[in-house]
Amino acid sequence: MSNLEHAPNQPDHVMDHEVLLTKVIIDQLEVREHDGSALEGSLWFGGDLNKLWLKTEVERENGETENAELQALYSRAVAPYWDLQLGLRHDFKLEGGDSRNWATIGLNGLAPYFFEVDSALFLGEDGDSALRLEAEYELLLTQQWILSPEIEINFYGQNDPGTNTGSGLSDIEAGLRLRYEFTPQFAPYIGVNYEKKFGNTANFLRVEGEVISETTWVIGLHAWL
């Protein structure tokens, strides 16, 4: 989700005319220990002030898709390095659950000390609500080696046993990934990923005999074009 990468590689304004650009970003395409995998990526089209975004996240475990979502967003620059994003999120129907749609409002940008922040409030069709907070930092060890700690925190406004989500703090996912940039556009990585469930979310999973915390090694690819 790097905002440094999202910056166009050429000026967006030429004689007051906004140049329209397109960028595809694969933040994470990885295989995880214990037969898991994940994809997190996005595509945007636009210029400095206005963009259209598509964001997707997919997680699979033991050959089955556990989570899959797609966001379609309009993004407007509201301050240097900060964008306000409005749109829709769709959670795909998976085994044991139903598809869901959410209205989305979020703030994406670069905080002091170059922390990349992505926050989003989701409002569901039946009055459901959720809040997601993400932060990432890129530490340049050398010109090619980059260490990226990151964290994602999810909150829900209600209990939903059908999706094993509980009100309040639901889960935290933290990762540490070390990538090597053969080019800025192509960087394989290795790392470790930690997930933990809390509150009623953890209680729902315990009833089903599921684990509530897990640490896994990962290997993957970070790329953009």
matplotlib code that plots the C-alpha trace (Angstrom):
import matplotlib.pyplot as plt

x = [0.0, 3.0, 2.1, 5.7, 5.1, 1.7, 3.3, 3.4, 6.9, 6.3, 4.7, 0.9, 0.6, 1.7, 0.5, -2.3, -3.5, -3.7, -2.0, -4.0, -2.0, -2.6, -0.8, -1.2, 0.3, 0.8, 1.5, 1.6, 1.4, 2.5, 2.5, 2.2, 3.3, 0.6, -0.9, -2.0, -1.7, -2.7, -3.1, -3.3, -3.3, -4.7, -5.2, -5.6, -6.4, -6.2, -3.9, -2.6, -6.0, -8.5, -8.2, -10.4, -9.2, -9.8, -8.5, -8.6, -7.7, -7.9, -6.8, -6.8, -6.1, -6.0, -7.2, -10.3, -10.8, -11.3, -11.8, -12.2, -13.2, -13.1, -13.3, -14.2, -13.3, -13.1, -10.0, -9.6, -6.4, -7.3, -3.8, -0.2, 0.3, -3.3, -6.3, -10.0, -11.6, -15.3, -16.9, -18.1, -16.7, -18.0, -17.3, -17.8, -20.0, -18.0, -18.8, -20.8, -21.5, -23.3, -22.0, -22.1, -21.9, -20.5, -20.3, -16.8, -15.1, -11.4, -8.3, -5.0, -1.7, 1.8, 2.0, 5.0, 8.2, 7.0, 4.5, 2.0, -1.5, -4.7, -7.9, -11.5, -14.9, -17.4, -21.2, -23.3, -26.7, -28.3, -26.7, -23.5, -20.3, -16.6, -13.4, -10.0, -6.7, -3.5, 0.1, 3.3, 6.9, 9.7, 13.2, 15.9, 18.8, 20.5, 19.4, 18.0, 17.2, 14.0, 12.5, 8.8, 6.9, 3.2, 0.0, -3.7, -6.4, -10.1, -13.1, -16.8, -19.8, -21.9, -21.7, -22.1, -21.8, -22.3, -19.0, -17.3, -16.9, -17.6, -18.2, -15.3, -11.7, -11.9, -8.4, -4.9, -2.5, 1.1, 3.9, 7.6, 8.8, 12.3, 12.4, 15.1, 14.5, 16.0, 14.3, 11.8, 9.0, 10.1, 10.9, 10.6, 10.5, 10.5, 9.0, 6.8, 3.1, 1.2, -2.6, -4.6, -8.4, -9.9, -13.2, -16.3, -14.5, -12.1, -15.1, -16.9, -13.7, -13.1, -16.6, -15.7, -12.4, -10.4, -7.1, -7.2, -3.6, -1.1, 2.5, 3.5, 6.5, 5.8, 7.5, 6.2, 6.4, 5.9, 5.6, 4.1, 3.7]
y = [0.0, 2.2, 5.9, 6.4, 3.8, 5.3, 8.5, 8.8, 8.5, 11.7, 15.1, 15.0, 18.6, 20.0, 23.6, 23.1, 19.9, 16.8, 13.9, 10.6, 7.6, 4.0, 1.8, -1.8, -2.7, -6.2, -5.4, -9.1, -12.3, -14.9, -18.5, -19.1, -21.9, -24.6, -24.5, -20.9, -18.1, -14.5, -11.8, -8.0, -5.7, -2.6, -0.7, 3.0, 5.4, 9.2, 12.1, 14.0, 15.2, 12.6, 8.8, 5.7, 2.8, -1.0, -2.8, -6.5, -8.9, -12.7, -15.3, -19.0, -21.8, -25.6, -25.2, -23.1, -19.3, -17.9, -14.2, -12.4, -8.7, -6.1, -2.3, 0.3, 3.8, 7.4, 9.1, 12.9, 14.6, 16.7, 17.6, 16.9, 13.1, 12.5, 11.2, 10.9, 7.8, 7.0, 4.0, 0.4, -2.8, -6.2, -9.4, -12.4, -15.3, -18.1, -21.5, -21.0, -17.3, -14.8, -12.0, -8.5, -5.0, -2.0, 1.7, 2.9, 6.1, 6.2, 8.2, 7.1, 8.8, 9.3, 10.1, 11.8, 9.8, 8.2, 5.8, 4.7, 4.8, 3.4, 3.7, 2.9, 2.9, 0.4, 0.7, -2.4, -2.9, -3.9, -1.2, -3.2, -1.3, -2.0, -0.1, -1.1, 0.5, -0.3, 1.0, 0.2, 1.4, 0.8, 0.7, 0.8, -1.4, -0.8, 0.4, -3.1, -4.6, -3.2, -4.3, -3.7, -4.0, -3.6, -4.0, -4.3, -3.9, -4.7, -3.6, -4.5, -2.8, -6.0, -9.7, -11.9, -15.6, -16.3, -14.8, -15.5, -11.8, -10.2, -6.7, -4.5, -5.4, -8.5, -9.3, -8.0, -9.1, -8.1, -8.9, -8.4, -8.8, -8.5, -7.9, -7.6, -5.2, -6.5, -3.5, -1.1, -2.9, -6.5, -7.6, -11.1, -11.3, -13.6, -12.9, -13.8, -13.1, -13.2, -13.2, -13.2, -13.0, -11.2, -11.0, -12.5, -13.3, -15.5, -17.1, -18.0, -19.7, -21.6, -23.1, -24.4, -25.7, -23.2, -21.6, -18.0, -17.1, -18.2, -17.4, -18.4, -18.0, -16.5, -16.2, -13.9, -11.2, -7.4, -5.8, -2.9, -1.7]
z = [0.0, -0.3, -1.1, -2.3, -5.0, -5.8, -6.7, -10.5, -12.1, -14.2, -13.4, -13.3, -14.4, -17.7, -18.3, -15.9, -17.6, -15.4, -17.0, -16.5, -15.5, -14.6, -12.1, -11.0, -7.6, -6.1, -2.5, -1.5, -3.5, -1.1, 0.0, 3.7, 6.0, 6.7, 3.2, 3.1, 0.6, 0.2, -2.4, -1.7, -4.6, -6.2, -9.5, -9.8, -12.7, -12.6, -11.7, -8.7, -7.5, -8.6, -8.9, -9.3, -7.2, -7.2, -4.2, -3.5, -0.7, -0.9, 1.7, 1.3, 3.7, 3.2, -0.4, 0.5, 0.2, 3.7, 2.8, -0.5, -0.9, -3.6, -3.1, -5.8, -4.6, -5.7, -4.3, -3.9, -2.6, 0.4, 1.6, 0.6, 0.8, 2.0, 0.0, 1.0, -0.4, -0.9, -2.5, -2.0, -0.6, -1.6, 0.4, -1.8, -0.8, 0.6, 2.1, 5.3, 4.7, 2.6, 0.3, 1.8, 0.6, 2.5, 1.9, 2.5, 3.6, 4.2, 4.6, 2.9, 3.2, 4.6, 8.3, 9.9, 9.9, 6.6, 8.1, 5.4, 6.9, 5.4, 7.5, 6.4, 8.0, 6.5, 6.8, 5.9, 4.4, 7.8, 9.9, 10.4, 10.9, 10.8, 11.1, 9.6, 10.5, 8.6, 9.0, 7.2, 7.3, 4.8, 6.3, 3.6, 4.8, 1.4, -2.0, -2.7, 0.7, 2.3, 5.6, 6.0, 9.3, 9.0, 11.1, 10.4, 13.1, 12.6, 14.8, 14.3, 15.7, 16.2, 16.6, 13.5, 14.3, 10.6, 9.7, 13.1, 13.8, 17.2, 18.3, 19.4, 18.7, 16.4, 15.1, 14.7, 11.9, 12.0, 9.6, 9.0, 5.4, 3.9, 0.2, -2.4, -5.3, -8.4, -9.9, -8.2, -10.0, -9.0, -5.5, -4.0, -0.2, 2.8, 6.1, 9.1, 9.6, 13.0, 13.4, 16.6, 17.3, 20.3, 22.2, 20.8, 17.5, 19.4, 21.3, 18.1, 16.7, 19.9, 19.7, 16.2, 17.4, 15.4, 16.5, 17.7, 17.0, 14.5, 13.4, 9.8, 7.6, 4.2, 0.8, -1.9, -4.5, -4.4, -7.8, -9.7, -13.3]

ax = plt.figure().add_subplot(projection="3d")
ax.plot(x, y, z, "-o")
ax.set_aspect("equal")
plt.show()
